[in-house]
Amino acid sequence: MLVAVQAAARQAAVRQGVRAFSSTPAQAASLRDLEHRVKSVKNIKKITSSMKMIATTKLNKAQAAMKTAKLYGAANVEIFSQAEVEASAESGKKVLWIVVSSDKGLCGGIHSSVSKQAKRSLSEASGGSLEGVSSDIPVVVLGDKPKQQLGRALPNNLVLSFNQVGKQVPTFAEACAIADQIDELKVNYDSVKIIYNKFVSSISYEAAIMEVHNADALRTAEKFKAYEMEDADDALVNDLASFALTNAIYATLVEGHATEISARRNAMDNASKNAGEMIDKLQMQFNRQRQAVITNELVDIITGASAL
């Protein structure tokens, strides 16, 4: 009945020369597009909210493991400080760089953080530019994301890379396997500098560098000489240096993992908030446009009725 009244009203309006304000197909299509966009953003919000909940449940476990792993890194610092091992940067000795991150995305800028620090450190060590970085400087990368970023800038320096690390809380066995693979490279270096993400708080992090010295540096340390360690069995000193490297890798892996989980939680929280704001804006736009269509239909009926 309403359709018949609308048709009669339009015909009467046309006969009387009155303009009809009926909705156009373009307006109907626009309403459908807005409705689809609202549904899509709501689905995205569900996904980001679920990922935030998963990251929240993992964060406590990752932080607990990080507190334990930090003791390994502190033990290394204590060993080298007590032995009074000289810093390698002052004498220009050869350094092996290890960049620690992971394979997964959707966690803010943790991957670009260590990549930028690596580029900056290598540039400073080579005169201030990446073009001046010698291909003799070895770089080991843990994680596919930093490998992609550094592979474009330093393709000739990557000597070894690892992936599938950090899916769960890293273990000491994984650190041992990585250290063994590095030893098998037979690369000559005087110290190892590990670039990783340092956990500052649940909402912040920063790129940091942990340095580990090799067995020769331990043999020439003053405190080792004082304790008559220069005559110690070579295997003992080599094992100590290898153990120190494994400790450092383990500590940086676990701390980097905790930083990644925290960053992912924050990223998904921000994404959920942004999706909610977008839903509100799209819903308001949809309501306004639908109201405009309804108003046009009412004006059409009233104008036609008046013309009759």
VOGU-3710 file (C-alpha; in Angstrom, 3 decimals, decimal comma):
1> mlvavqaaar> 0,000/0,000/0,000  2,812/2,384/0,924  4,597/1,609/-2,331  1,450/2,431/-4,286  1,050/5,721/-2,420  4,693/6,599/-3,116  4,279/5,801/-6,829  1,110/7,853/-7,057  2,740/10,683/-5,178  5,717/10,709/-7,558
11> qaavrqgvra> 3,440/10,723/-10,614  1,382/13,547/-9,152  4,514/15,470/-8,284  5,809/15,051/-11,823  2,483/16,249/-13,245  2,546/19,296/-11,000  6,204/19,981/-11,751  7,294/19,353/-8,188  10,751/17,808/-7,549  10,740/14,407/-5,837
21> fsstpaqaas> 13,379/13,726/-3,180  13,508/9,926/-3,404  16,652/7,990/-2,482  18,966/7,059/-5,344  20,628/3,671/-5,991  23,986/5,299/-5,172  22,746/6,168/-1,671  21,552/2,609/-1,109  24,903/1,236/-2,302  26,728/3,634/-0,012
31> lrdlehrvks> 24,689/2,436/2,943  25,530/-1,181/2,128  29,238/-0,298/1,873  29,159/1,423/5,248  27,403/-1,556/6,800  30,035/-3,920/5,403  32,836/-1,678/6,699  31,330/-1,610/10,181  31,106/-5,417/10,204  34,715/-5,738/8,970
41> vknikkitss> 36,089/-3,398/11,617  34,113/-5,212/14,318  35,682/-8,504/13,200  39,124/-6,906/13,300  38,461/-5,636/16,810  37,518/-9,161/17,916  40,805/-10,493/16,546  42,961/-7,780/18,142  41,157/-8,154/21,467  41,793/-11,917/21,414
51> mkmiattkln> 45,475/-11,377/20,591  45,729/-8,877/23,444  44,281/-11,433/25,879  46,701/-14,107/24,665  49,674/-11,749/25,023  48,513/-10,765/28,515  48,442/-14,394/29,639  51,935/-14,980/28,229  53,415/-11,790/29,667  53,560/-12,920/33,304
61> kaqaamktak> 55,378/-16,122/32,354  57,791/-14,232/30,102  58,586/-11,660/32,811  59,201/-14,374/35,389  61,631/-16,108/33,014  63,302/-12,773/32,268  64,049/-12,126/35,940  65,826/-15,478/36,152  67,672/-15,037/32,860  68,968/-11,614/33,865
71> lygaanveif> 71,074/-13,355/36,503  73,003/-15,074/33,701  73,801/-11,749/32,091  74,756/-10,259/35,450  77,131/-13,177/36,028  78,925/-12,395/32,775  79,294/-8,739/33,690  80,695/-9,739/37,059  83,211/-12,145/35,514  84,606/-9,612/33,063
81> sqaeveasae> 84,586/-6,727/35,527  86,350/-8,763/38,203  88,874/-10,005/35,655  89,386/-6,403/34,451  89,116/-7,354/30,797  89,849/-4,363/28,572  87,123/-3,059/26,275  87,616/-4,078/22,673  86,355/-0,824/21,172  89,390/1,128/22,362
91> sgkkvlwivv> 91,923/-1,053/20,572  89,913/-1,600/17,374  89,828/-5,357/17,729  87,594/-7,526/15,605  84,011/-7,763/16,824  81,338/-10,339/16,056  77,889/-8,724/16,088  74,775/-10,662/17,082  71,354/-9,083/16,512  68,595/-10,667/18,613
101> ssdkglcggi> 64,910/-10,424/17,712  62,241/-12,817/16,369  60,150/-13,894/13,360  56,706/-12,517/14,198  55,221/-9,116/13,508  52,310/-7,146/14,996  54,455/-6,122/17,962  55,323/-2,498/17,370  58,835/-1,458/16,437  60,925/-3,991/18,333
111> hssvskqakr> 62,475/-5,385/15,140  63,343/-1,991/13,667  64,721/-0,979/17,078  67,550/-3,533/17,041  68,071/-3,140/13,278  68,539/0,621/13,592  70,911/0,137/16,525  72,927/-2,387/14,507  73,176/-0,034/11,525  74,126/2,857/13,796
121> slseasggsl> 76,782/0,878/15,681  78,331/-0,579/12,524  78,328/2,861/10,896  80,111/4,395/13,886  82,661/1,581/13,835  83,286/2,146/10,110  83,597/5,893/9,901  79,995/7,048/10,033  78,313/5,478/6,993  76,867/2,101/6,093
131> egvssdipvv> 78,650/2,247/2,735  81,932/2,152/4,616  81,140/-1,007/6,555  83,671/-3,658/5,629  82,421/-7,026/4,452  84,879/-8,591/6,910  82,677/-7,596/9,860  80,582/-10,703/10,667  76,943/-10,312/11,698  74,741/-13,088/13,104
141> vlgdkpkqql> 70,984/-12,503/13,119  68,373/-14,221/15,290  64,938/-13,821/13,719  63,540/-13,421/10,219  62,367/-9,827/10,713  65,788/-8,271/11,448  67,297/-10,540/8,805  65,055/-8,952/6,167  65,869/-5,434/7,361  69,628/-5,932/7,674
151> gralpnnlvl> 69,820/-8,095/4,558  68,977/-5,071/2,416  71,504/-2,779/4,117  74,319/-5,237/4,910  73,928/-8,201/2,539  77,643/-9,076/2,573  78,002/-9,113/6,353  75,396/-11,704/7,324  77,268/-14,928/8,030  74,591/-16,844/9,936
161> sfnqvgkqvp> 70,901/-16,490/10,747  68,380/-18,354/12,870  64,597/-18,522/12,794  61,829/-20,273/14,739  63,375/-18,845/17,909  61,118/-17,232/20,495  57,810/-18,952/19,765  57,830/-19,922/23,429  60,017/-18,713/26,273  63,604/-19,398/25,100
171> tfaeacaiad> 65,505/-22,095/26,948  69,172/-22,475/27,823  69,337/-25,456/25,454  68,379/-23,191/22,542  71,101/-20,750/23,561  73,608/-23,601/23,657  72,615/-24,706/20,151  73,031/-21,156/18,832  76,417/-20,777/20,524  77,572/-24,098/19,052
181> qidelkvnyd> 76,579/-22,977/15,547  78,514/-19,736/16,040  81,591/-21,684/17,187  81,379/-23,861/14,075  81,691/-20,753/11,887  85,384/-20,566/12,822  85,191/-16,772/12,689  88,065/-14,955/14,367  86,845/-12,329/16,803  88,116/-10,666/19,938
191> svkiiynkfv> 84,732/-9,946/21,446  81,046/-10,421/20,769  78,552/-7,576/20,931  74,915/-8,623/21,240  72,256/-6,093/20,251  68,893/-6,796/21,855  65,770/-5,089/23,194  66,146/-4,214/26,856  62,962/-4,427/28,907  62,473/-1,069/30,663
201> ssisyeaaim> 58,830/-1,331/31,710  55,585/-2,848/30,499  55,137/0,081/28,093  58,699/0,898/27,045  61,918/-0,716/25,853  65,206/0,323/24,322  67,935/-1,207/22,205  70,986/-2,191/24,261  74,358/-3,848/23,690  75,908/-6,600/25,812
211> evhnadalrt> 79,579/-7,375/25,240  81,228/-10,774/25,758  84,978/-11,329/25,437  86,756/-14,347/24,015  89,193/-16,748/25,649  92,313/-14,770/24,635  90,973/-11,674/26,392  90,437/-13,707/29,541  93,968/-15,116/29,414  95,509/-11,642/29,196
221> aekfkayeme> 93,310/-10,106/31,926  95,205/-8,751/34,922  93,175/-10,570/37,566  93,609/-13,871/35,724  97,349/-13,305/35,827  97,152/-12,490/39,509  95,398/-15,785/40,163  97,963/-17,565/37,970  95,276/-18,403/35,441  97,572/-17,711/32,506
231> daddalvndl> 98,998/-21,197/32,918  95,571/-22,806/33,181  94,492/-25,458/30,785  93,390/-23,957/27,461  90,265/-26,094/27,461  89,201/-24,603/30,797  89,504/-21,010/29,575  87,850/-21,858/26,270  84,955/-23,491/28,090  84,592/-20,457/30,339
241> asfaltnaiy> 84,467/-18,121/27,326  81,990/-20,373/25,539  79,835/-20,589/28,647  79,891/-16,803/28,982  78,723/-16,426/25,376  75,907/-18,921/25,941  74,882/-17,086/29,116  74,726/-13,784/27,251  72,726/-15,232/24,356  70,262/-16,830/26,760
251> atlveghate> 69,819/-13,644/28,806  69,250/-11,456/25,734  66,905/-13,986/24,111  64,641/-14,190/27,156  64,635/-10,446/27,771  63,921/-9,818/24,099  61,058/-12,329/24,251  59,504/-10,556/27,240  59,856/-7,235/25,434  58,158/-8,673/22,344
261> isarrnamdn> 55,190/-10,035/24,306  54,771/-6,725/26,132  55,014/-4,758/22,880  52,492/-7,044/21,178  50,055/-6,603/24,045  50,370/-2,812/23,805  50,054/-2,888/20,019  46,897/-5,006/20,136  45,462/-2,799/22,876  46,021/0,302/20,729
271> asknagemid> 44,604/-1,479/17,686  41,464/-2,448/19,609  40,987/1,127/20,796  41,475/2,489/17,277  39,003/-0,059/15,918  36,450/0,994/18,526  36,844/4,651/17,565  36,517/3,780/13,882  33,374/1,744/14,572  31,807/4,712/16,366
281> klqmqfnrqr> 32,600/7,063/13,475  31,342/4,657/10,816  28,199/3,904/12,824  27,459/7,613/13,169  28,036/8,147/9,447  25,788/5,171/8,667  23,005/6,473/10,948  23,168/9,956/9,449  23,049/8,679/5,908  20,203/6,277/6,696
291> qavitnelvd> 18,292/9,110/8,356  18,838/11,245/5,274  17,377/8,508/3,071  14,354/8,146/5,348  13,867/11,912/5,386  14,002/12,037/1,601  11,364/9,312/1,396  9,099/11,228/3,787  9,583/14,459/1,855  8,759/12,552/-1,317
301> iitgasal> 5,474/11,240/0,149  4,440/14,551/1,681  5,279/16,530/-1,452  3,373/14,115/-3,655  0,359/14,098/-1,287  0,319/17,898/-1,291  0,427/17,926/-5,078  -2,551/15,602/-5,201
//
